[in-house]
Amino acid sequence: MSTSALPLQPDTSASLTTPRLVSRLPKVGTTIFTVMSALAAEKGAVNLGQGFPDFDCDPALVDAVAAAMRSGLNQYPLMAGVPALRQAIAAKIATLYGRAYDAGSEITVTAGATQALLTAILCCIHPGDEVIIIEPAYDSYVPAIDLAGGHAVAVQMTIGPDGYRVPWDQVAAAVTGKTRLIIVNTPHNPTGSILRQADLNALAEIVRGTDILLLSDEVYEHMVYDGVRHESLSRHAELAQRAFIVSSFGKTYHVTGWKVGYVAAPAALTAEFRKVHQFNVFTVNTPVQHGLTAYMANPAPYLELPAFYQRKRDLFRDGLKNTRFKLLPADGTYFQCVEYSAISGASENEFAQWLTAEIGVAAIPVSAFYQAPQESGIVRFCFAKKDETLRAALAKLAAL
């Protein structure tokens, strides 16, 4: 049949439009991390804003992953993760924190900690449920709660001579009949504070006799300083029975771009977690899992991590001693918060922008970690950087 015999189609290109989409996250825009990193690049500033290292990981870890790829370990692993890696994770937790998780039914490998947090929230929060968060809070918590149809109830940390602390009496007062989950984060981003045994006991008092679940963000578990131990919720038998505990290989092994983490939780909670996980990401990069398994045979990299980062923390703090910044305690993570009222009366966002554009060092305003505007006159620096990067930043900050 001749093409000339085909019926002509009307030209509707002028009337084609994309259907309207009602946003599931209408309050979400460009993150402060993207904004400050872009400004740092534009101004040629030393970027101590975004929280990732500017140095490489151990070449032995890269070799382990490459060896896994070359040996043909490139197809789907089990949905919950490579069994040997889950066994290594369970063994580490048992050794460090004294709780025996079953590798088969209580450990799940995830595509980073953010996916772990989202999946934990989606598996247990129903529309109308309330979730208590402690502010300042990592920026993925509230959007994840919103996607689940839940309602975030914020309790703000207090700031005193000893830095940031959780007011457990206010957490208890925030509990209602709709409270389904409490999210805690230790070591805490952005403040660098840590929970101690008394904090865990206070949390246990609040949830005892309830059906409230716990989500413990412990991605900085191996960055606790001055000889203090990390108080994982897995240490506390009563809390561990109702907790999803999240950690991150990316943070521990300086490979944040690999996006591999894990969740430890009792079998009943893990079963529900995996129902969402299997339809969220299904499973996680196979050769990286095998490489991590081989690398975990040597515990030295994570056992030596506190000393590694404490030296960087101390280098950075010592360099700021003669400035007008007031240094808040940095008991954990790789973040240092500073109060700047002796330097400027500007808002945190204005001060961070000025610091980046005029002084040449990028920081993050802590106000970005609150749902509602909250000004404390505090910004956050990241010291997970090469010594030369830290010294370059300190040379610029010395004028303050």
C-alpha positions as CSV (number, residue, x, y, z in Angstrom):
1,M,0.0,0.0,0.0
2,S,1.3,3.4,-0.9
3,T,2.2,5.7,2.0
4,S,0.1,8.4,0.2
5,A,-3.0,6.3,1.0
6,L,-2.4,6.4,4.8
7,P,-4.8,8.7,6.6
8,L,-3.3,12.0,7.7
9,Q,-2.9,12.5,11.5
10,P,-3.9,15.9,12.9
11,D,-1.1,18.0,14.2
12,T,-1.7,18.2,17.9
13,S,1.8,19.2,19.0
14,A,0.8,22.7,20.0
15,S,-1.8,21.3,22.4
16,L,0.3,18.7,24.1
17,T,0.9,19.4,27.8
18,T,2.4,17.4,30.7
19,P,-0.4,16.5,33.2
20,R,-0.3,18.2,36.5
21,L,1.4,16.3,39.3
22,V,0.6,17.0,42.9
23,S,3.9,16.7,44.8
24,R,4.2,14.1,47.6
25,L,6.9,16.3,49.1
26,P,5.8,19.9,48.4
27,K,8.1,21.4,51.1
28,V,11.2,19.9,49.7
29,G,13.5,22.1,47.5
30,T,17.2,22.2,46.9
31,T,19.1,21.1,50.0
32,I,21.5,23.4,51.8
33,F,24.3,21.0,51.0
34,T,23.8,21.5,47.3
35,V,23.6,25.3,47.7
36,M,26.7,25.6,49.9
37,S,28.8,23.2,47.7
38,A,27.8,25.2,44.6
39,L,28.8,28.5,46.3
40,A,32.0,27.0,47.5
41,A,32.9,25.9,44.0
42,E,31.9,29.3,42.6
43,K,34.1,31.2,45.1
44,G,37.0,28.7,45.2
45,A,36.4,28.2,48.9
46,V,37.6,25.3,51.0
47,N,34.5,23.1,51.4
48,L,34.1,22.0,55.0
49,G,30.3,21.9,54.5
50,Q,29.3,18.6,53.0
51,G,30.0,15.6,55.1
52,F,32.3,13.3,53.1
53,P,36.1,12.7,53.0
54,D,38.3,14.4,50.4
55,F,40.8,11.4,50.8
56,D,40.6,7.9,49.3
57,C,39.8,4.7,51.0
58,D,42.3,1.8,51.7
59,P,43.5,0.4,48.3
60,A,43.1,-3.1,49.8
61,L,39.3,-2.5,49.9
62,V,39.2,-1.5,46.2
63,D,41.3,-4.6,45.4
64,A,38.9,-6.8,47.3
65,V,35.9,-5.4,45.3
66,A,37.9,-5.7,42.0
67,A,38.8,-9.3,42.8
68,A,35.1,-10.1,43.4
69,M,34.2,-8.5,40.0
70,R,36.9,-10.4,38.2
71,S,35.9,-13.7,39.7
72,G,32.4,-13.4,38.3
73,L,30.5,-12.3,41.3
74,N,28.4,-9.8,39.3
75,Q,24.8,-11.2,39.4
76,Y,22.0,-10.7,41.9
77,P,22.8,-11.8,45.4
78,L,20.1,-12.8,47.9
79,M,17.6,-10.1,48.6
80,A,18.7,-9.6,52.2
81,G,22.4,-9.5,51.3
82,V,25.4,-11.8,50.8
83,P,25.2,-14.4,53.6
84,A,28.9,-14.1,54.5
85,L,28.6,-10.3,54.8
86,R,25.6,-10.6,57.1
87,Q,27.5,-13.1,59.2
88,A,30.5,-10.7,59.4
89,I,28.1,-7.9,60.5
90,A,26.5,-10.0,63.1
91,A,29.9,-11.1,64.5
92,K,31.1,-7.5,64.7
93,I,28.0,-6.4,66.6
94,A,28.3,-9.4,69.0
95,T,31.9,-8.6,69.7
96,L,31.6,-4.9,70.1
97,Y,28.1,-4.6,71.7
98,G,27.3,-8.0,73.2
99,R,24.1,-8.7,71.3
100,A,23.8,-11.8,69.1
101,Y,21.7,-11.0,66.0
102,D,20.9,-14.0,63.7
103,A,22.6,-13.3,60.4
104,G,19.8,-15.0,58.4
105,S,16.7,-13.4,59.9
106,E,17.9,-10.2,61.7
107,I,20.6,-8.5,59.4
108,T,19.8,-6.9,56.1
109,V,22.3,-5.2,53.8
110,T,20.9,-1.9,52.3
111,A,21.8,0.6,49.6
112,G,23.2,3.0,52.1
113,A,21.9,4.2,55.4
114,T,19.4,6.6,53.8
115,Q,17.6,3.8,52.1
116,A,17.7,1.9,55.4
117,L,16.0,4.8,57.2
118,L,13.3,5.2,54.6
119,T,12.6,1.5,54.4
120,A,12.3,1.2,58.2
121,I,9.9,4.2,58.3
122,L,7.8,2.9,55.5
123,C,7.5,-0.6,57.0
124,C,6.1,0.6,60.3
125,I,4.4,4.0,59.8
126,H,0.8,4.2,58.7
127,P,-1.2,7.4,57.8
128,G,-1.8,9.3,60.9
129,D,1.0,7.8,63.0
130,E,3.3,10.1,64.9
131,V,7.1,9.9,64.8
132,I,9.1,11.7,67.4
133,I,12.4,13.2,66.0
134,I,15.1,15.0,67.9
135,E,16.1,18.3,66.4
136,P,18.4,19.4,64.9
137,A,17.8,16.3,62.8
138,Y,19.3,14.7,59.7
139,D,17.4,16.0,56.7
140,S,16.0,12.7,55.3
141,Y,13.9,11.8,58.4
142,V,11.0,14.2,57.8
143,P,10.5,13.5,54.1
144,A,10.5,9.8,54.8
145,I,7.9,10.2,57.5
146,D,5.8,12.4,55.1
147,L,6.0,9.7,52.3
148,A,4.7,7.2,54.8
149,G,1.8,9.4,55.7
150,G,3.0,10.0,59.2
151,H,3.4,13.1,61.2
152,A,6.8,14.2,62.5
153,V,6.7,15.6,66.1
154,A,9.9,17.5,66.9
155,V,11.6,17.8,70.2
156,Q,14.5,20.2,70.2
157,M,17.8,19.5,71.9
158,T,19.0,21.9,74.6
159,I,22.3,23.8,74.3
160,G,24.3,24.4,77.4
161,P,27.9,24.5,78.7
162,D,28.2,20.8,77.9
163,G,26.9,21.3,74.3
164,Y,23.7,19.7,72.9
165,R,21.7,17.4,75.1
166,V,18.4,15.5,74.6
167,P,15.7,16.7,77.0
168,W,14.1,13.4,77.8
169,D,11.3,14.9,79.9
170,Q,10.2,16.8,76.8
171,V,10.4,13.6,74.7
172,A,8.2,11.8,77.3
173,A,5.7,14.7,77.1
174,A,5.6,14.5,73.3
175,V,4.4,10.8,73.5
176,T,0.7,10.4,72.6
177,G,-1.6,7.5,71.8
178,K,-0.6,8.0,68.1
179,T,3.2,7.7,68.7
180,R,4.5,4.8,66.7
181,L,8.2,5.5,66.4
182,I,11.0,7.5,68.0
183,I,14.1,8.2,65.9
184,V,17.4,8.7,67.7
185,N,20.8,9.4,66.2
186,T,24.1,8.7,68.0
187,P,26.8,9.9,67.4
188,H,24.6,12.8,66.3
189,N,24.7,14.7,63.0
190,P,25.0,17.7,63.0
191,T,25.9,18.4,66.6
192,G,28.7,15.9,67.2
193,S,27.0,14.9,70.5
194,I,26.6,11.3,71.7
195,L,24.1,9.4,73.8
196,R,25.4,7.9,77.0
197,Q,24.1,5.1,79.1
198,A,21.9,7.4,81.2
199,D,20.3,8.6,77.9
200,L,19.5,5.0,76.9
201,N,18.0,4.3,80.3
202,A,15.8,7.4,80.0
203,L,14.6,6.3,76.6
204,A,13.8,2.9,78.0
205,E,11.7,4.5,80.7
206,I,9.7,6.3,78.1
207,V,8.9,3.3,75.8
208,R,8.5,0.6,78.5
209,G,5.0,-0.9,78.4
210,T,4.2,0.7,75.1
211,D,4.2,-0.5,71.4
212,I,6.5,2.3,70.4
213,L,9.3,1.3,68.0
214,L,12.8,2.8,67.8
215,L,14.9,3.7,64.8
216,S,18.5,4.3,65.8
217,D,20.8,6.0,63.2
218,E,24.3,4.9,64.2
219,V,26.2,5.6,61.0
220,Y,29.0,7.2,62.9
221,E,29.3,4.4,65.4
222,H,33.1,4.1,65.0
223,M,33.7,7.8,65.5
224,V,33.5,8.3,69.3
225,Y,36.4,10.0,71.0
226,D,38.4,10.4,74.2
227,G,38.2,6.8,75.1
228,V,34.4,6.9,75.5
229,R,32.5,3.8,74.1
230,H,29.7,4.0,71.6
231,E,26.4,3.4,73.3
232,S,24.6,1.4,70.6
233,L,21.0,0.6,71.3
234,S,22.0,-3.0,70.6
235,R,23.9,-2.9,74.0
236,H,20.6,-2.3,75.8
237,A,18.5,-5.5,75.7
238,E,15.2,-3.7,76.4
239,L,15.7,-1.2,73.6
240,A,17.2,-3.6,71.1
241,Q,14.0,-5.7,71.2
242,R,12.1,-2.8,69.6
243,A,14.8,-1.1,67.5
244,F,15.9,-0.9,63.9
245,I,19.6,-0.1,64.1
246,V,21.2,1.4,61.1
247,S,24.9,1.7,60.2
248,S,27.0,2.6,57.1
249,F,30.0,1.1,55.5
250,G,30.4,4.3,53.5
251,K,31.1,6.3,56.6
252,T,33.2,3.7,58.3
253,Y,35.5,2.9,55.3
254,H,35.6,6.3,53.6
255,V,33.5,5.2,50.6
256,T,30.3,7.3,50.9
257,G,29.7,7.0,47.2
258,W,29.4,3.2,47.4
259,K,26.1,3.6,49.3
260,V,26.1,0.3,51.3
261,G,24.8,0.1,54.8
262,Y,22.8,-2.4,56.9
263,V,20.0,-2.8,59.4
264,A,20.0,-5.0,62.5
265,A,16.6,-5.7,64.0
266,P,14.7,-8.5,65.7
267,A,13.3,-11.1,63.4
268,A,9.7,-9.9,63.5
269,L,10.8,-6.3,62.6
270,T,13.2,-7.5,60.0
271,A,10.5,-9.5,58.2
272,E,8.4,-6.4,57.8
273,F,11.5,-4.4,56.8
274,R,12.4,-6.9,54.0
275,K,8.8,-6.7,52.6
276,V,9.5,-3.1,51.7
277,H,13.2,-3.6,50.9
278,Q,12.5,-6.2,48.3
279,F,10.3,-3.8,46.3
280,N,12.3,-0.7,47.1
281,V,15.8,-1.7,45.9
282,F,15.4,-5.5,46.0
283,T,19.1,-6.0,46.8
284,V,22.5,-4.3,46.8
285,N,25.7,-4.3,44.6
286,T,27.1,-7.8,44.6
287,P,30.9,-7.4,44.2
288,V,30.9,-4.6,46.7
289,Q,29.3,-6.9,49.3
290,H,31.8,-9.6,48.6
291,G,34.7,-7.0,48.8
292,L,33.4,-5.7,52.1
293,T,33.1,-9.3,53.5
294,A,36.8,-10.0,52.7
295,Y,37.9,-6.6,54.1
296,M,35.9,-7.1,57.4
297,A,38.1,-10.1,58.2
298,N,40.5,-7.5,59.6
299,P,38.8,-5.4,62.3
300,A,41.7,-2.9,62.6
301,P,40.3,-0.3,60.1
302,Y,37.2,0.3,62.2
303,L,38.8,-0.3,65.6
304,E,41.5,2.4,64.7
305,L,39.0,4.8,63.3
306,P,38.3,6.8,66.5
307,A,42.0,7.6,66.9
308,F,42.3,8.5,63.2
309,Y,39.5,11.0,63.4
310,Q,40.2,12.3,66.9
311,R,43.6,13.4,65.6
312,K,41.9,15.4,62.8
313,R,39.3,16.8,65.3
314,D,42.1,17.9,67.6
315,L,44.1,19.5,64.8
316,F,41.0,21.5,63.7
317,R,40.0,22.5,67.2
318,D,43.5,23.6,68.1
319,G,43.6,25.7,65.0
320,L,40.4,27.5,66.0
321,K,41.5,28.2,69.6
322,N,42.7,31.7,68.9
323,T,39.7,32.7,66.9
324,R,36.4,34.3,68.2
325,F,34.5,31.1,67.5
326,K,33.2,29.3,70.6
327,L,33.8,25.6,70.1
328,L,31.1,23.2,71.1
329,P,32.0,19.7,72.3
330,A,32.7,17.3,69.5
331,D,32.3,13.9,71.2
332,G,31.6,11.9,68.0
333,T,31.0,12.1,64.2
334,Y,33.4,14.1,62.0
335,F,31.6,17.4,62.6
336,Q,32.6,20.4,64.7
337,C,29.9,22.9,65.6
338,V,30.9,26.5,66.5
339,E,29.0,29.4,67.9
340,Y,29.9,32.7,66.2
341,S,28.0,35.5,68.1
342,A,31.4,37.2,68.9
343,I,32.0,37.6,65.2
344,S,28.6,38.4,63.7
345,G,24.9,38.9,64.5
346,A,23.8,37.5,61.1
347,S,21.5,34.6,60.7
348,E,23.1,31.2,60.3
349,N,22.4,31.0,56.6
350,E,23.7,34.6,56.1
351,F,26.8,33.9,58.1
352,A,27.5,30.6,56.3
353,Q,27.2,32.4,52.9
354,W,29.4,35.2,54.0
355,L,32.0,32.8,55.4
356,T,32.1,31.0,52.1
357,A,32.1,34.0,49.8
358,E,34.3,36.4,51.8
359,I,36.5,34.2,54.1
360,G,36.8,31.3,51.7
361,V,35.6,28.4,53.9
362,A,32.2,26.7,53.5
363,A,30.2,25.6,56.5
364,I,26.6,24.5,57.0
365,P,24.0,26.4,59.1
366,V,22.6,24.2,61.8
367,S,19.3,25.9,61.3
368,A,19.0,23.8,58.1
369,F,18.4,20.8,60.3
370,Y,15.1,22.1,61.8
371,Q,11.6,21.9,60.4
372,A,10.7,25.4,61.5
373,P,13.2,28.3,61.5
374,Q,15.5,28.0,64.6
375,E,18.4,30.3,65.0
376,S,21.1,29.4,67.5
377,G,24.1,31.3,66.0
378,I,25.8,28.0,65.2
379,V,27.4,26.5,62.0
380,R,28.9,23.1,61.4
381,F,32.3,22.3,59.9
382,C,33.3,18.8,58.6
383,F,36.8,17.7,59.5
384,A,36.8,14.5,57.5
385,K,39.4,16.1,55.2
386,K,43.1,15.8,54.4
387,D,45.4,17.6,56.9
388,E,46.4,20.0,54.2
389,T,42.7,20.8,53.5
390,L,42.1,21.5,57.2
391,R,45.3,23.6,57.4
392,A,44.2,25.6,54.4
393,A,40.8,26.3,56.0
394,L,42.4,27.2,59.3
395,A,44.7,29.7,57.7
396,K,41.6,31.5,56.3
397,L,39.7,31.2,59.6
398,A,42.6,32.5,61.7
399,A,41.6,36.1,60.8
400,L,38.3,35.6,62.7
